[in-house]
Amino acid sequence: MARNREALLADRIRRIWLDVAHNGTAFPGEPTLARQLQASRPAVREALVRLQAEGLIHKQQGAETAVNRAAVEITARLDQQLDNEEIITAMGHRASMEVLEAESVELEQGDAAALEVPVGSRALRVAKRWRADDVPVVVAINLVPLLEGREPRRADVGQTLFSLVERLGHERAEWELAWPSATNLSPPIAGWLEQPQGQAALTLEMIGVSRPGRRVYLAREFHVPDAFRYGLVRSVR
């Protein structure tokens, strides 16, 4: 519960940063933020540490907080985990998602190794597609290992991957490892994205890791070229 409060406070301060970045105004100080958000100074200070780590602000004792206004240009960040629906909405489009396939499968060697489970272990495989203004832009193939005694038929495969992981009995994902790459689309992905076979596409392979270190999902995303402009914000030292 405390974690949820911290995340909520950070999101509220992030929205204030966004307003400041768009409007060119000064970023409020800690006392003002604490009063405005009805939060303690230590909680506000911790949230500001998060924003600085994200490259959105720079705090220096005795000086006004510097705001990285240019960061608003990056709606999809490789260094942050965001739901595709959030990214599509942030880009000013109407987002929708549909489940294409859902089935229990036996893991082959590559996927089993990535998830650090024995070959032949069972996993729930869910294929989803996101549209921006009715145009397909992303397809994701998600694999969640099945724990013994867990019945995938009772799981709502339309929920978020993170909720599905917990619904299937795993610890929540604490970290996500992500590897960007590119591929030439082949069936059935090309058809799902309504792109010609052989079309180049951005891919992301992601592995969710729980706090005890267990790998709780493997996800592969295929993005229509130019649908998302991924970026990073890096501090220059």
C-alpha positions in Angstrom: 0.0 0.0 0.0 2.8 2.4 0.9 4.4 1.6 -2.5 1.2 2.5 -4.3 1.1 5.9 -2.4 4.6 6.6 -3.4 4.0 5.8 -7.0 0.8 7.9 -7.0 2.6 10.9 -5.5 5.4 10.6 -8.1 2.8 10.5 -10.9 1.1 13.6 -9.6 4.4 15.5 -9.4 5.3 14.2 -12.9 2.0 15.8 -14.2 3.1 19.1 -12.5 6.4 18.8 -14.3 4.6 18.3 -17.6 2.5 21.5 -17.1 5.7 23.4 -16.1 7.5 22.1 -19.2 4.7 23.0 -21.5 4.0 26.4 -20.0 7.6 27.6 -19.3 6.8 28.4 -15.7 9.1 27.8 -12.7 9.0 24.4 -10.9 7.4 24.6 -7.4 9.7 24.2 -4.4 9.3 21.3 -1.9 7.2 23.3 0.6 4.7 24.4 -2.1 4.4 20.8 -3.5 3.9 19.4 0.0 1.0 21.9 0.6 -0.5 21.5 -2.8 -0.4 17.7 -2.8 -1.1 17.4 1.0 2.0 15.2 1.4 4.9 15.2 3.8 8.2 16.9 2.8 10.2 13.6 3.0 7.7 12.0 0.6 7.9 14.9 -1.8 11.7 14.8 -1.6 11.7 11.1 -2.5 9.4 11.7 -5.5 11.7 14.5 -6.7 14.6 12.1 -6.5 12.7 9.8 -8.9 12.1 12.7 -11.3 15.8 13.6 -11.3 16.7 10.0 -11.9 14.4 10.0 -14.9 16.2 13.1 -16.3 13.2 15.4 -16.0 14.6 17.9 -13.4 17.9 18.8 -11.8 18.0 19.9 -8.2 20.9 21.8 -6.8 21.0 23.2 -3.2 20.5 27.0 -3.2 19.4 27.2 -6.9 16.1 27.0 -8.7 15.1 23.5 -9.9 16.1 23.1 -13.5 13.4 21.6 -15.7 14.3 19.5 -18.8 11.6 20.9 -21.1 12.9 19.0 -24.1 12.0 15.7 -22.5 8.3 16.2 -23.4 9.3 15.3 -27.0 9.9 11.6 -25.9 6.5 9.9 -25.3 7.9 6.4 -25.5 11.0 5.8 -23.4 13.1 2.7 -23.5 14.3 3.2 -20.0 10.7 3.2 -18.6 7.9 0.6 -18.6 4.7 2.0 -20.0 1.6 0.3 -21.3 1.1 0.6 -25.0 -2.3 2.1 -24.5 -0.8 4.9 -22.4 1.8 5.6 -25.1 -0.8 5.7 -27.8 -3.0 8.0 -25.8 -0.1 10.3 -24.9 0.6 10.6 -28.6 -2.9 12.0 -29.1 -4.5 9.0 -30.6 -7.5 6.8 -29.6 -6.1 3.5 -28.3 -7.7 0.1 -28.4 -6.5 -3.4 -27.6 -7.7 -6.9 -28.7 -6.7 -10.4 -27.8 -5.8 -12.4 -30.9 -4.9 -15.7 -29.4 -4.6 -17.3 -26.0 -3.4 -20.9 -25.3 -1.3 -23.1 -23.0 1.9 -24.2 -24.7 5.0 -26.2 -24.0 8.2 -24.0 -23.9 10.9 -24.8 -26.4 14.6 -24.5 -25.7 15.0 -20.8 -26.4 12.0 -19.5 -24.5 12.6 -22.0 -21.6 16.2 -20.7 -21.3 15.1 -17.1 -21.3 12.6 -17.8 -18.5 15.1 -20.1 -16.7 12.7 -23.0 -16.6 13.0 -26.6 -17.9 12.3 -27.3 -21.6 8.8 -28.5 -22.0 7.4 -26.4 -19.1 4.0 -25.1 -19.7 3.2 -21.4 -20.2 0.2 -19.3 -21.1 0.8 -17.7 -24.4 -1.3 -14.6 -25.2 -1.1 -12.6 -28.5 -2.5 -9.0 -28.3 -2.8 -6.2 -30.8 -3.0 -2.4 -30.2 -4.6 0.0 -32.6 -4.1 3.8 -32.8 -7.3 5.4 -34.3 -8.2 1.9 -35.7 -4.8 1.4 -37.4 -2.7 -1.6 -36.1 0.5 -0.4 -34.6 1.8 -3.0 -32.1 1.5 -6.8 -31.7 2.7 -8.5 -28.5 3.3 -12.2 -27.8 3.4 -12.7 -24.0 4.5 -15.9 -22.3 3.8 -16.5 -18.6 5.1 -19.7 -17.0 2.3 -21.8 -15.4 2.8 -22.8 -11.8 1.6 -26.3 -10.8 -2.1 -26.2 -9.9 -2.8 -22.9 -11.7 -5.7 -23.1 -14.2 -5.2 -20.6 -17.1 -8.8 -21.0 -18.3 -9.9 -19.0 -15.3 -7.5 -16.1 -16.1 -8.7 -13.0 -17.8 -6.2 -12.8 -20.7 -7.4 -9.3 -21.6 -6.0 -7.8 -18.4 -2.6 -6.2 -18.3 0.4 -8.5 -18.5 1.4 -7.4 -15.0 -2.0 -8.3 -13.5 -2.0 -11.6 -15.4 1.4 -12.5 -13.9 0.0 -12.0 -10.4 -3.3 -13.7 -11.2 -1.3 -16.8 -12.2 0.4 -16.9 -8.8 3.7 -15.2 -9.5 5.3 -12.4 -7.5 4.8 -9.0 -9.1 7.5 -8.0 -11.6 9.9 -5.6 -10.0 12.2 -5.1 -12.9 12.0 -5.5 -16.7 14.9 -6.2 -18.9 14.4 -5.0 -22.5 16.4 -5.6 -25.7 15.4 -3.5 -28.8 16.1 -4.9 -32.2 14.6 -5.1 -35.7 13.2 -7.8 -37.9 11.5 -8.4 -41.2 7.8 -9.3 -40.5 6.7 -12.8 -41.3 3.3 -14.5 -40.9 1.2 -14.3 -38.8 2.7 -11.0 -37.4 2.7 -9.3 -40.8 -1.0 -10.1 -41.2 -1.9 -9.0 -37.7 -0.2 -5.6 -38.3 -1.7 -5.4 -41.8 1.8 -4.9 -43.2 3.4 -6.6 -46.2 5.5 -9.7 -45.5 9.2 -8.8 -45.2 8.4 -5.3 -43.9 11.0 -4.1 -41.4 9.7 -3.5 -37.9 11.1 -2.5 -34.5 11.1 -5.3 -32.0 11.4 -5.3 -28.2 12.1 -8.5 -26.2 11.3 -8.1 -22.5 11.7 -10.3 -19.4 10.0 -9.5 -16.1 11.9 -10.3 -13.0 10.4 -10.5 -9.5 12.1 -9.2 -6.4 13.3 -12.8 -5.4 14.9 -12.9 -8.9 12.5 -15.3 -10.7 11.6 -14.6 -14.3 7.8 -14.2 -14.5 7.2 -13.3 -18.1 8.7 -13.1 -21.5 7.2 -10.6 -23.9 8.0 -9.9 -27.6 6.6 -6.8 -29.2 6.5 -5.9 -32.9 6.0 -2.2 -33.8 4.9 -0.8 -37.1 7.7 1.5 -38.4 7.4 5.1 -37.2 4.4 4.3 -35.0 6.4 4.9 -31.9 9.6 7.0 -31.6 11.4 5.5 -28.7 14.1 7.5 -26.9 16.2 7.8 -23.8 16.9 10.7 -21.5 20.5 10.6 -20.2 22.2 12.9 -17.7 25.5 14.4 -19.0 28.2 14.3 -16.4 
